[in-house]
Amino acid sequence: MAANGSRSRSPRGRGAASGDAAAGVPGGPKRIFVSGSHGFISGYTIPVLLEQGHEVWGIDNFWKYGELQRGFDNHPRFHFARGDAKDTEFVKKIVLDNKIQIFVASAAIIGGISMFHKLAYFLLAENERITCASFDACIEAHEAGCLEKVVVISSSMVYECTDTYPSKESDLKTCPPPQSTYGFQKLSTEYFAKGAFEQHGLPYTIIRPFNAVGIGEQRAQTDSEVMSGNVKLAMSHVVPDLVQKVLKGQKPLHILGSGQQKRHYTYAGDLARGIAKCIVDPKALNQDFNISTEVGHTVIELAEVIWRKIRGPDVPFEFVSDDPFEYDVQLRVPCVDKSREILGIECTTTLEDSLDEVIPWIKEQVKLGTI
């Protein structure tokens, strides 16, 4: 993906979350609306939906990276309207005029962990406005008889304060709410879904992706540059940040915190297949699902894999720890039994294979100055 209107590279079809419905979508092709259509996760998910034969409508206002194009923009079954997901009447018109059957609420203000601090109020306020507009449109379309359900793209950050690992979907009933405004607002979107179902009978599916790894994340227009050792960065996303620092020859490698923070880095192509399954499978109705690889890595383990892939086996791996951000969760471990048992979803692409796609792309973007 590249900014300023240039054509992005389409994500490769590496791996897949099993449970792919391409061979026969239950109930036939759907008319699907995706807000935030040109964002990172949507950039992987929409091609899967088109591959499965669905017709997709998307909106985006390009607030994050500036104007860009996706590989699916000229697909005959993709229809794009530039606009703001907070504009309730604009969203309603698209949904009602095109008799949308499934609304994927994917639009959100999101960035690296540094944004959780810098834009704490903005994240909460803007995302709440987006959520209100989405659900107002969905409720009206459902009552008009066309919309079958809303799909909420939530976040693993709803488990920010859990002390139960691996974290099950049912754990949210008892764990403390998130401390970051971003995590709290993501939890709020889930309550919007449950409230709209309780009051208006609007069916829903809630999806919680964990730590997506893929191509497409780059410098946001709101990002400010910070120094990490001798390297200037503007993203605060762990994988692209580490890759950039190793590519630029940093030694020792600077890591935020102790490096013992554990994450389940999940290939975005696998997440997209899982998300597509949640969108169309009737068994996902009124359910919530964690979508993730079962394999976790500490930040140190991640950093060493990146180091070896770029610098080879003969250069000793060295790192130092910098002060972490406040909301740098130490342990995020999902339970994926529910998504596997109900929907057959498994995210199997290894971290090493994911990085084989990501590292060359970041290297190219560093040369282009987009990250």
Secondary structure, DSSP 4 states (H G I P E B T S, - for coil): --BTTPBPPPPP--S-EE---TT--TTS--EEEEETTTSHHHHHHHHHHHHTT-EEEEEE--TTT-SBB-TTTT-TTEEEEE--TT-HHHHHHHHHHTT-SEEEE-------HHHHHHTHHHHHHHHHHHHHHHHHHHHHHHHTT---EEEEE--GGGGTT---SSBPGGGGGTSPPPSSHHHHHHHHHHHHHHHHHHHH---EEEEEE-SEE-S-----TT---EEETTEEES---HHHHHHHHHHTT-SSEEEETTS--EE--EEHHHHHHHHHHHHH-GGGTTEEEEE--S--EEHHHHHHHHHHHHH-TTSPP-EEEEPPPTT--SB--B--HHHHHHH--EE---HHHHHHHHHHHHHHHHHHT--
